[in-house]
Amino acid sequence: MALPLYYAVINSLKPLNELWLFPPRFYVQNPTFKNFSDLVILMSNSWVPFSRYLFNTLLITTVGTGGQIIVASMAAFPLAKHRFPGKKLFFSIIVLSLMFNSTVTTVPTYLVMMTLGWVDTYWALIVPAIGSSLGLYLMKQFMEQIPDAILEAALIDGANKWDTFWRIVMPSVKSAWLTLIIFSVQTLWNMGATSFIYDEAKKTLPYALGQIISGGIARAGAGSAITVVLLVVPITIFIVTQSNIIETMANSGIKE
């Protein structure tokens, strides 16, 4: 797991003459930060400021991730702990939707966004992320492991459904929604958004960096620096939350 990350960092510090050596070396003889300085120069020459691309990506990632956690959790709670007509049918549809990746659903999603008038807006990326079925499935499976006795005890003590959800259910499935944060951030942070966004001022950071990479061999050094830049945020979030992610309901001490 560590080797690809190490190799990406090493490549970003290699001058061009070492970057194209064959067989590739897992060390650098003359480390340099020129690749990063070249990346800064290339981004500063763009007619859209680098800060704008960064703002677009941060906005989409933050709102999309936060919205997905809230919506998925609130939808998963009744599916996991309440009985109502069509419950099994709804869950079967959710499981079925997991079979289709984003590439397959791009055209239907575009038609829906076009009908709503959201093409070339941030909502075209944020709303599909909020409605991701993976988050709903993950939260529902974890919430099912919460003993009903705890929820009944909260009800007897006078807690309403809203209090039970926020004060008991959500803390109990902390490992689930922290895992969901990583999945969502990784997806949204690396989203190019070229299928739904056409205004250059609304495009994301991965798109702008991808344009630099497409410049060819002369920009290979900047391209290796881009790889590290795109890795920083997902890896940082994982390091911060990894101690909680490995937790499960089995070792949380909650028993019937």
C-alpha positions in Angstrom: 0.0 0.0 0.0 2.8 2.4 0.8 4.9 1.7 -2.3 2.7 3.6 -4.8 2.5 6.6 -2.5 6.3 6.5 -2.0 6.9 6.2 -5.7 4.6 9.1 -6.5 6.4 11.4 -4.0 9.8 10.3 -5.3 8.8 10.9 -8.9 7.6 14.5 -8.0 11.2 15.2 -6.8 13.0 13.9 -9.8 14.4 16.1 -12.6 13.3 15.2 -16.1 16.5 13.3 -16.9 15.8 10.9 -14.0 12.1 10.8 -14.6 12.5 9.0 -17.9 15.2 6.5 -16.9 14.4 2.8 -17.7 14.2 0.7 -15.7 12.6 3.2 -13.3 14.5 3.9 -10.0 12.9 3.9 -6.6 15.1 6.7 -5.4 16.2 10.1 -6.6 19.8 11.1 -7.0 19.3 14.9 -7.4 16.1 15.9 -5.7 14.5 19.1 -6.8 11.3 21.1 -6.3 11.4 22.4 -9.8 8.4 20.3 -10.8 6.3 22.1 -8.2 7.6 25.5 -9.2 6.8 24.7 -12.8 3.3 23.7 -11.7 2.8 27.0 -10.0 4.1 29.0 -13.0 1.8 27.0 -15.4 -1.3 27.6 -13.1 -0.5 31.3 -12.7 -0.5 31.7 -16.5 -4.1 30.4 -16.7 -6.7 33.0 -17.5 -8.8 31.5 -14.6 -7.0 31.9 -11.3 -5.7 28.8 -9.6 -7.7 29.9 -6.4 -10.9 29.7 -8.4 -10.3 26.1 -9.4 -9.5 25.3 -5.8 -12.6 27.0 -4.5 -14.8 25.1 -6.9 -13.4 21.8 -5.8 -13.5 22.6 -2.1 -17.1 23.8 -2.4 -18.3 20.7 -4.3 -16.4 18.4 -2.1 -17.6 19.9 1.2 -21.2 20.4 0.3 -21.5 17.1 -1.5 -19.9 15.1 1.4 -21.8 16.9 4.1 -25.1 16.5 2.2 -24.5 12.8 1.5 -23.8 12.0 5.2 -27.0 13.8 6.4 -29.3 12.5 3.7 -27.9 8.9 3.7 -28.1 8.8 7.5 -31.6 10.2 7.8 -32.9 7.8 5.1 -31.1 4.8 6.5 -32.6 5.2 10.0 -36.2 4.3 9.0 -35.0 1.6 6.7 -33.0 0.0 9.5 -35.2 0.5 12.5 -38.8 1.1 11.3 -41.4 -1.0 9.6 -43.5 0.4 6.8 -45.0 -0.8 3.5 -42.5 -1.3 0.7 -39.4 -1.3 3.0 -38.0 -4.4 1.4 -38.7 -3.2 -2.1 -36.9 0.1 -1.4 -33.9 -1.6 -0.1 -33.8 -4.0 -3.0 -33.8 -1.0 -5.4 -30.9 0.5 -3.4 -28.9 -2.7 -3.7 -29.6 -3.0 -7.4 -28.4 0.5 -8.0 -25.0 -0.4 -6.6 -24.5 -2.6 -9.7 -24.2 0.5 -11.9 -21.1 2.7 -11.8 -21.1 6.4 -12.6 -20.0 5.9 -16.3 -23.2 3.9 -17.0 -25.5 6.5 -15.4 -23.8 9.6 -16.9 -26.3 10.0 -19.7 -29.5 9.6 -17.6 -28.0 11.9 -15.0 -27.2 14.5 -17.6 -30.8 14.3 -18.9 -32.2 14.8 -15.4 -29.8 17.7 -14.7 -30.8 19.3 -18.1 -34.5 19.0 -17.3 -33.9 20.6 -13.9 -31.8 23.4 -15.5 -28.8 22.5 -13.5 -26.3 21.8 -16.3 -23.3 24.1 -15.9 -24.0 24.7 -12.2 -22.5 23.2 -9.1 -25.7 21.4 -8.4 -25.1 19.0 -11.3 -22.2 17.5 -9.3 -23.4 18.1 -5.7 -26.9 16.6 -6.0 -25.9 13.2 -7.5 -23.2 12.9 -4.8 -25.8 13.6 -2.1 -28.1 10.9 -3.6 -25.4 8.2 -3.8 -26.8 4.8 -2.9 -23.5 3.6 -1.5 -23.8 5.9 1.5 -27.4 4.9 2.2 -26.5 1.2 2.0 -23.5 1.6 4.3 -25.3 3.6 6.9 -28.3 1.2 6.9 -26.2 -1.9 7.4 -24.4 -0.3 10.4 -27.6 1.1 12.0 -29.2 -2.4 11.9 -26.5 -3.5 14.4 -27.7 -1.0 17.0 -29.7 -3.0 19.6 -33.4 -2.0 19.7 -33.3 -2.1 23.5 -31.2 1.1 23.5 -33.7 3.0 21.2 -36.6 1.8 23.4 -34.8 2.9 26.5 -34.3 6.4 25.0 -38.0 6.5 24.1 -39.0 5.6 27.7 -36.7 8.3 29.0 -38.6 10.9 26.9 -36.4 11.2 23.9 -38.2 11.9 20.6 -37.2 10.4 17.2 -35.0 13.4 16.4 -33.1 13.3 19.7 -32.7 9.5 19.4 -31.2 9.9 15.9 -28.7 12.6 16.7 -27.7 11.7 20.2 -27.7 7.9 20.1 -27.8 6.5 16.5 -25.2 8.9 14.9 -22.6 8.5 17.6 -23.0 4.7 17.5 -22.3 4.6 13.7 -19.4 7.1 13.8 -17.1 4.6 12.1 -19.5 4.2 9.3 -20.0 7.9 8.5 -16.3 8.6 8.8 -15.6 5.9 6.3 -18.3 7.5 4.1 -16.5 10.8 4.3 -13.3 9.2 2.9 -15.2 7.6 0.0 -17.1 10.8 -0.8 -14.1 13.1 -0.6 -12.0 10.8 -2.7 -14.7 10.8 -5.4 -15.5 14.5 -5.4 -12.0 15.8 -5.0 -10.8 13.9 -8.1 -13.9 14.7 -10.2 -13.1 16.4 -13.5 -16.7 17.5 -14.1 -16.3 17.9 -17.8 -19.6 16.2 -18.6 -21.8 18.7 -16.7 -19.7 21.9 -16.4 -18.7 24.0 -19.4 -18.0 27.4 -17.9 -14.2 27.5 -17.3 -14.7 29.6 -14.1 -16.8 26.7 -12.6 -14.5 23.8 -13.5 -12.6 21.9 -10.9 -9.0 21.6 -9.9 -8.5 18.0 -11.3 -9.7 19.3 -14.7 -7.2 22.2 -14.7 -4.4 20.0 -13.6 -5.4 17.4 -16.3 -5.0 20.1 -18.9 -1.4 20.7 -17.8 -0.6 17.0 -18.0 -2.0 16.9 -21.6 0.8 19.2 -22.6 3.1 16.2 -23.3 6.5 15.1 -22.3 7.7 18.7 -21.6 5.3 18.9 -18.7 5.9 15.4 -17.3 7.6 16.9 -14.2 4.7 19.1 -13.5 2.4 16.1 -14.1 4.3 14.1 -11.4 3.8 17.1 -9.0 0.1 17.1 -9.8 -0.2 13.5 -8.7 1.1 14.4 -5.3 -1.1 17.5 -5.0 -4.3 15.4 -5.7 -3.2 12.8 -3.2 -2.7 15.2 -0.3 -6.3 15.8 0.7 -7.6 12.2 0.6 -4.5 10.8 2.3 -4.7 13.5 5.0 -8.3 12.8 5.8 -7.6 9.1 6.0 -4.7 9.6 8.4 -6.8 11.8 10.6 -9.8 9.4 10.7 -8.2 6.0 10.4 -8.4 5.2 14.1 -12.2 5.5 13.9 -12.6 3.8 10.6 -11.3 0.5 11.8 -13.9 0.4 14.6 -16.9 -1.8 14.1 -20.1 -2.3 16.1 -18.7 -5.7 17.2 -16.0 -4.2 19.3 -17.9 -1.1 20.4 -19.2 -2.9 23.5 -22.9 -2.6 22.6 -24.7 -5.8 23.2 -28.4 -6.9 23.4 
